[in-house]
Amino acid sequence: EEGQTATPNVTLSMSAPDFLAMANGQLNPVSAFMQGKIRVTGDMGLAMRLQSILT
């Protein structure tokens, strides 16, 4: 089901160019997080599991 949830488990925030760089394999998600290019709100464990989707 599409749409927004009132209480997301995790929210990732990043710039569009950084998202595209990750999707193209040019930017490592962990490195991006450590450099402050990705902001995580919520369940950090779930965010780490999303790494396989982003690369």
C-alpha positions as CSV (number, residue, x, y, z in Angstrom):
1,E,0.0,0.0,0.0
2,E,1.4,3.4,-1.0
3,G,1.4,6.4,1.2
4,Q,2.8,7.7,4.4
5,T,2.6,6.1,7.8
6,A,1.9,8.1,10.9
7,T,4.7,6.4,12.8
8,P,7.6,5.3,10.6
9,N,10.1,2.9,12.1
10,V,13.0,4.6,10.4
11,T,13.5,7.7,8.2
12,L,16.5,8.4,6.0
13,S,17.2,11.9,4.8
14,M,19.8,12.7,2.1
15,S,20.3,14.8,-1.0
16,A,19.1,13.6,-4.3
17,P,22.7,13.5,-5.7
18,D,23.8,11.4,-2.8
19,F,20.9,9.0,-3.2
20,L,21.7,8.6,-6.9
21,A,25.4,8.0,-6.1
22,M,24.5,5.2,-3.7
23,A,22.0,3.7,-6.1
24,N,24.8,3.7,-8.8
25,G,27.3,2.2,-6.4
26,Q,29.5,5.3,-6.3
27,L,28.8,6.1,-2.7
28,N,29.0,3.6,0.2
29,P,26.0,4.1,2.5
30,V,28.0,3.5,5.7
31,S,30.6,6.1,4.5
32,A,27.9,8.5,3.6
33,F,26.4,8.2,7.1
34,M,29.8,8.6,8.8
35,Q,30.3,11.8,6.6
36,G,27.0,13.2,7.6
37,K,25.5,12.8,4.2
38,I,22.7,10.6,5.5
39,R,20.6,11.4,8.5
40,V,18.8,8.6,10.3
41,T,15.8,9.0,12.6
42,G,14.4,6.0,14.4
43,D,15.5,2.4,14.3
44,M,19.2,2.4,13.5
45,G,19.2,-1.4,13.2
46,L,16.5,-1.3,10.5
47,A,18.5,1.5,8.7
48,M,21.5,-0.8,8.7
49,R,19.5,-3.6,7.1
50,L,18.4,-1.2,4.4
51,Q,22.0,-1.0,3.2
52,S,21.5,-4.0,0.9
53,I,18.7,-2.2,-0.8
54,L,20.6,1.0,-1.3
55,T,23.6,-0.6,-2.9
